[in-house]
Amino acid sequence: MSIPTGGGGLYSTTQDLYLFDRALYTDKIINIASVNLMHTPYIPSSQYSSSYGYGWFIADDTFGDTNNRQIGHGGGIYGFRSEFNRYVDEDVVVIVLAKGVFSLCLNIKVLLRSFV
């Protein structure tokens, strides 16, 4: 494999994903009604003790004294991992693109989230 890409041959940067996150708060690419449907839990999931909406894992996320919705998805291929987690109640996004094992990516995500 000369250049690893995501499913469908996609590749992205943290800046691309940040711009995607910002656009989801507007009607620029997906109307707000559809985004709300995406953020609605439909199927219980054992992964992360969460539910699954339209393409997103949805879970309660507790940091300090606050409990907020975490809406996101991760992935990986051939030694690369990604985490894209939106905390819509706080208008925060944590994006991690990492080379390495899954647990490293999750540890980085938790560390970054602790700074907010």
C-alpha positions as CSV (number, residue, x, y, z in Angstrom):
1,M,0.0,0.0,0.0
2,S,1.8,3.2,-1.2
3,I,-0.6,5.8,0.3
4,P,-3.0,4.7,2.9
5,T,-6.5,6.2,2.7
6,G,-9.8,5.8,4.5
7,G,-12.8,3.8,3.3
8,G,-13.7,4.7,-0.3
9,G,-10.2,6.1,-0.9
10,L,-10.8,9.2,1.1
11,Y,-8.2,11.2,2.9
12,S,-8.5,14.2,5.2
13,T,-6.8,16.5,7.6
14,T,-7.8,17.7,11.1
15,Q,-8.5,21.1,9.5
16,D,-10.9,19.5,6.9
17,L,-12.7,17.7,9.7
18,Y,-12.8,20.9,11.8
19,L,-14.5,22.7,8.9
20,F,-16.9,19.8,8.5
21,D,-17.8,20.1,12.3
22,R,-18.4,23.9,11.9
23,A,-20.6,23.3,8.9
24,L,-22.8,20.9,10.8
25,Y,-23.9,23.8,13.0
26,T,-25.3,25.5,9.8
27,D,-27.4,24.6,6.8
28,K,-24.4,24.8,4.5
29,I,-24.0,21.1,3.7
30,I,-26.8,19.3,5.7
31,N,-30.0,20.9,6.9
32,I,-30.4,21.2,10.7
33,A,-33.4,18.9,10.7
34,S,-31.2,16.1,9.2
35,V,-28.4,16.8,11.6
36,N,-30.8,16.5,14.5
37,L,-31.9,13.1,13.2
38,M,-28.3,12.1,12.9
39,H,-27.8,13.0,16.6
40,T,-30.9,11.1,17.8
41,P,-30.1,7.7,19.3
42,Y,-31.9,4.8,17.5
43,I,-29.9,1.6,18.1
44,P,-28.4,0.7,21.5
45,S,-24.7,-0.2,21.1
46,S,-22.3,-2.0,23.4
47,Q,-19.4,0.0,22.0
48,Y,-18.6,2.9,24.4
49,S,-21.8,2.2,26.3
50,S,-23.6,4.3,23.7
51,S,-26.4,4.3,21.1
52,Y,-26.1,4.7,17.4
53,G,-27.7,7.4,15.4
54,Y,-27.5,7.9,11.6
55,G,-23.7,7.3,11.3
56,W,-22.7,8.5,14.8
57,F,-22.1,6.9,18.2
58,I,-24.0,8.9,20.8
59,A,-23.0,8.7,24.5
60,D,-23.1,10.6,27.7
61,D,-19.6,12.0,28.5
62,T,-18.7,12.9,32.0
63,F,-15.8,15.2,32.7
64,G,-15.5,16.9,36.1
65,D,-18.9,18.0,37.2
66,T,-20.5,18.1,33.8
67,N,-22.3,15.5,31.8
68,N,-22.6,16.2,28.1
69,R,-23.5,14.4,24.9
70,Q,-20.6,13.0,22.9
71,I,-21.4,12.4,19.3
72,G,-18.7,10.9,17.1
73,H,-17.1,8.1,15.2
74,G,-13.7,6.6,15.0
75,G,-12.0,4.4,12.5
76,G,-8.7,2.9,11.4
77,I,-6.8,1.0,8.7
78,Y,-3.3,-0.6,8.6
79,G,-1.8,1.1,11.7
80,F,-3.7,4.4,11.4
81,R,-6.5,5.5,13.8
82,S,-8.9,8.3,13.9
83,E,-11.4,9.8,16.4
84,F,-13.9,12.6,15.6
85,N,-15.9,13.5,18.6
86,R,-18.3,16.4,18.9
87,Y,-19.5,17.8,22.2
88,V,-22.4,19.7,20.8
89,D,-23.7,21.0,24.1
90,E,-20.4,22.8,24.6
91,D,-19.6,23.6,20.9
92,V,-16.4,21.6,21.2
93,V,-14.9,19.1,18.8
94,V,-11.9,16.8,19.5
95,I,-10.2,15.3,16.4
96,V,-7.4,12.9,16.5
97,L,-5.6,11.4,13.5
98,A,-2.8,9.1,14.7
99,K,-0.4,6.5,13.6
100,G,-0.4,3.6,16.0
101,V,-2.7,1.5,18.1
102,F,-6.3,2.1,18.9
103,S,-5.7,2.7,22.6
104,L,-3.1,5.4,21.9
105,C,-5.7,7.3,19.8
106,L,-8.3,7.0,22.6
107,N,-5.8,8.2,25.2
108,I,-4.9,11.2,23.1
109,K,-8.7,12.0,22.7
110,V,-9.3,11.8,26.5
111,L,-6.2,14.0,27.2
112,L,-7.3,16.6,24.7
113,R,-10.9,16.6,26.1
114,S,-9.5,17.2,29.6
115,F,-8.1,20.6,28.5
116,V,-11.5,21.9,27.5
